[in-house]
Amino acid sequence: MGAIIQLDNLQRQFGSNRILKGLSVSVEPGQVIALLGKNGAGKTTLLETLLGFGLPSDGQATLWGDAAAQLSAANKQRVGFVPQQDELLPSLTGTEHLKLFRAFRSQWNQSLVERLVTEWEIPLTQTLARMSVGQRQKLSILLAIAHEPELLVLDEPVASLDPIARRQFLQQLVELAADEQRSIIFSTHIVNDVERVANRVWMLRQGELVYQGDLDSLKESIARVNLRSEQVFDQVIEYPHLLQQQRQGRTARLTFSQWQPEWAVDLARRFHAQVEVEHLSLEDIFLELNS
């Protein structure tokens, strides 16, 4: 099977402000992608553009071979989307929303809906105006997955959920991801959640993808090295792929990308130092790449 999504030199610009800067990446069936980046990095703009809600300034975004902004009716049925701010109707109840959305779907898993309504404690008889923010977000997620889409895109889906609800949602995401024909992209600022679900990471910084690849490969490639030397580190340390450095007297802490184990021997010899290598959590990696 070919790529579900293909981005080729995708750019978005508003006036003189370039939000997305030449992104080229694909999404294959079975991939669960965590989109990470600080606020203002361009995450929401990227998701909206790849779904066709905004036109590229340059380059292109395609889904199943269709231009994202000209997606066929059949391909639209294959997508589920949860926006950062829900667009549900305040005067309608949860039940009425489910009925409305079902009328526009060619496929609908009613048993899944009934199970999640119970597990997530969604008060379907209440109007949206009377629901809490978290309850609205649960309903929004349910409406996006009830038709079992092949591509599920979620923009900060757990931002308004309490820890218990977040765990329930992530468990459901794991179940959805078990289908190797389905792909999921979700942006989040809660980095710890990513490691439970995702198998790939897109790291967006100031509109550029600074990393795209396997989660495990990312964690193996970033290392923090602590040096304890016989000499004082009184000058800036120069070394390939050095991301960050902190020096204090005879100790130094260095963070590397594309880490190679043999570098530990070279650093020990070059600086007459004891070397301790530490592989980082995804949260620490995110902080290092965005500081």
C-alpha positions in Angstrom: 0.0 0.0 0.0 1.1 3.5 -0.7 1.3 6.5 1.6 -1.9 7.8 3.1 -0.4 11.4 3.4 2.3 12.9 1.3 3.7 16.3 2.0 6.2 17.8 -0.6 7.9 21.0 0.3 4.8 22.2 2.1 4.8 25.8 3.0 2.3 28.2 4.7 2.8 31.9 4.9 0.6 34.6 6.3 1.8 38.0 5.0 5.5 38.0 5.7 5.3 35.4 8.4 6.3 31.9 7.3 4.5 29.3 9.5 5.5 26.1 7.7 8.9 26.0 6.0 9.2 23.4 3.3 8.0 20.2 5.0 8.4 16.9 3.2 7.2 13.8 4.9 4.8 10.9 4.4 2.4 8.8 6.5 2.1 5.1 6.0 -0.7 2.8 7.1 -0.1 1.6 10.7 1.9 4.6 11.8 1.0 6.4 15.0 2.7 9.8 14.9 3.1 12.2 17.8 3.5 15.8 16.6 5.5 17.7 19.2 6.5 21.3 19.3 6.2 24.4 21.6 3.3 26.7 21.3 3.6 28.6 18.1 5.7 26.0 16.4 3.1 25.5 13.7 1.4 22.3 14.8 -2.2 23.3 14.3 -1.4 25.0 11.0 0.3 21.8 9.8 -2.7 19.6 10.8 -5.2 22.0 9.2 -3.2 22.2 6.0 -2.7 18.5 5.5 -6.5 18.1 6.0 -7.2 20.8 3.4 -8.7 23.4 5.7 -6.0 25.9 4.4 -4.2 26.1 1.1 -0.4 25.8 0.9 1.5 28.9 -0.1 3.9 26.5 -1.9 4.4 22.8 -2.2 1.5 20.3 -1.8 -0.3 18.0 0.6 -2.1 14.9 -0.7 -4.3 12.3 0.9 -4.6 9.0 -0.9 -3.4 10.8 -4.0 -6.0 13.6 -3.8 -4.9 17.2 -3.2 -5.9 17.8 0.5 -8.1 20.8 -0.4 -9.9 18.8 -3.1 -10.5 15.6 -1.2 -13.2 13.4 -2.8 -16.4 12.6 -0.9 -15.3 8.9 -0.5 -11.9 9.9 0.9 -13.5 12.4 3.3 -15.3 9.4 4.8 -12.0 7.8 5.6 -10.9 10.7 7.9 -11.6 11.5 11.5 -10.6 14.9 13.1 -10.6 16.3 16.6 -9.8 20.1 16.5 -8.2 21.9 19.4 -11.4 23.8 20.0 -14.6 21.7 19.4 -17.1 23.0 16.9 -20.1 21.3 18.5 -23.6 23.0 18.7 -24.4 24.3 22.2 -28.1 23.9 21.8 -28.0 20.2 20.9 -27.7 17.3 23.3 -25.0 14.6 23.0 -27.6 12.2 21.6 -28.6 14.7 18.9 -25.0 15.2 17.9 -24.5 11.4 17.6 -27.7 11.2 15.4 -26.6 14.1 13.3 -23.1 12.8 12.7 -24.3 9.3 12.0 -26.5 10.6 9.2 -23.4 11.7 7.3 -21.4 8.6 7.8 -21.4 5.6 5.5 -20.0 3.4 8.4 -20.8 3.6 12.1 -19.8 1.3 15.0 -22.7 1.6 17.3 -21.4 -0.9 19.8 -18.2 1.1 20.2 -20.2 4.3 20.7 -22.3 2.6 23.4 -19.3 1.2 25.2 -17.4 4.5 25.3 -20.4 6.5 26.3 -20.6 4.3 29.4 -16.8 4.1 30.1 -16.3 7.8 29.5 -19.4 8.8 31.4 -20.7 11.2 28.6 -24.0 12.7 29.7 -25.8 12.4 26.3 -29.1 13.9 27.5 -27.5 17.2 28.4 -27.1 20.0 25.9 -23.5 20.9 25.0 -24.0 24.2 26.8 -24.4 22.3 30.1 -21.5 20.0 29.6 -18.1 20.6 31.1 -15.1 21.3 28.8 -13.8 17.8 29.4 -17.2 16.2 28.6 -17.4 18.1 25.4 -13.9 17.0 24.5 -14.8 13.3 25.1 -17.9 13.7 22.9 -15.8 15.3 20.2 -13.3 12.4 20.3 -16.2 9.9 20.1 -17.7 11.6 17.1 -14.3 11.4 15.3 -13.8 7.7 15.9 -17.3 6.3 15.7 -17.0 5.6 12.0 -13.6 3.9 12.5 -11.6 6.2 10.1 -8.5 5.0 8.4 -6.8 8.3 9.2 -7.4 9.9 12.6 -6.0 13.4 13.3 -6.2 14.9 16.8 -5.1 18.3 17.8 -4.3 18.4 21.5 -7.0 15.8 22.2 -6.3 15.4 26.0 -5.8 19.1 26.8 -9.0 19.4 28.8 -9.2 15.8 30.2 -8.4 14.9 33.8 -5.8 12.2 34.4 -8.3 9.4 34.6 -10.1 10.4 31.4 -6.7 10.9 29.7 -5.7 7.4 30.6 -9.1 6.0 29.3 -8.6 7.9 26.0 -5.0 6.7 25.6 -6.1 3.1 26.1 -8.7 3.6 23.4 -6.0 5.1 21.1 -3.9 2.0 21.7 -6.8 -0.2 20.6 -7.3 1.9 17.5 -3.6 1.8 16.7 -3.7 -2.0 16.8 -5.3 -1.9 13.3 -2.3 -1.9 11.0 -4.3 -0.3 8.2 -5.1 2.8 10.3 -2.9 5.8 10.8 -3.1 8.3 13.6 -1.5 11.8 14.0 -1.9 13.5 17.3 -0.3 16.7 18.7 0.2 17.1 22.4 2.1 19.1 24.9 1.9 16.3 27.4 5.0 14.5 26.2 4.8 11.6 28.7 1.6 10.4 26.9 3.4 10.0 23.7 5.6 7.1 24.8 2.5 5.0 25.6 1.1 5.2 22.1 3.3 6.5 19.3 5.7 4.6 17.2 6.9 7.7 15.3 7.7 11.3 16.2 7.5 14.6 14.2 9.4 17.3 16.1 8.3 20.7 14.8 10.4 23.8 15.7 9.6 27.3 14.3 7.9 25.7 11.3 10.6 23.2 10.5 10.7 19.5 11.1 13.9 19.0 13.1 13.1 15.3 13.5 10.9 12.8 11.8 11.3 9.1 12.4 11.0 6.2 14.8 10.5 7.0 18.5 13.0 4.3 19.5 15.6 5.7 17.0 15.2 9.2 18.4 15.7 8.0 22.0 18.8 6.1 20.9 20.3 9.0 19.0 20.1 11.6 21.8 22.5 11.2 24.7 23.6 13.4 27.6 27.2 12.9 28.6 28.7 14.0 31.9 32.4 14.6 32.0 34.6 14.9 35.1 38.1 16.0 34.1 41.5 16.6 35.5 41.4 20.1 33.9 39.1 23.0 34.1 36.6 23.4 31.2 37.3 27.1 30.7 36.6 27.2 26.9 33.6 26.4 24.7 33.7 22.7 23.8 33.7 22.0 20.0 32.4 18.6 19.0 30.3 17.2 16.1 26.5 17.1 16.7 26.8 18.8 20.1 23.4 20.4 20.9 23.9 21.8 24.4 26.7 22.2 26.9 27.0 23.3 30.5 30.5 23.8 32.0 31.4 24.4 35.6 34.9 24.0 36.8 36.1 20.4 36.1 32.7 19.1 35.1 30.8 19.5 31.9 27.4 18.2 30.7 27.0 17.7 27.0 24.0 16.8 24.9 24.5 15.1 21.5 22.4 14.2 18.6 23.3 11.3 16.4 25.2 9.8 19.3 27.8 7.1 18.6 29.0 4.9 21.5 32.6 5.2 20.3 32.5 8.9 21.0 32.7 8.1 24.8 36.2 6.7 24.4 37.3 9.7 22.3 35.8 12.2 24.8 37.6 10.5 27.7 40.9 10.6 25.9 40.5 14.2 24.5 39.5 15.8 27.9 41.3 13.3 30.3 37.9 12.8 31.8 35.7 10.2 33.3 32.6 9.8 31.1 29.1 8.9 32.0 26.6 8.4 29.2 22.8 8.9 29.9 20.0 8.2 27.4 17.1 10.6 27.9 13.4 10.3 28.2 11.3 11.8 25.4 10.4 14.7 27.7 14.0 15.5 28.3 14.8 15.1 24.6 12.0 17.6 23.8 13.4 20.1 26.2 16.9 19.7 24.8 15.8 20.2 21.2 13.6 23.2 22.0 15.7 25.1 24.6 
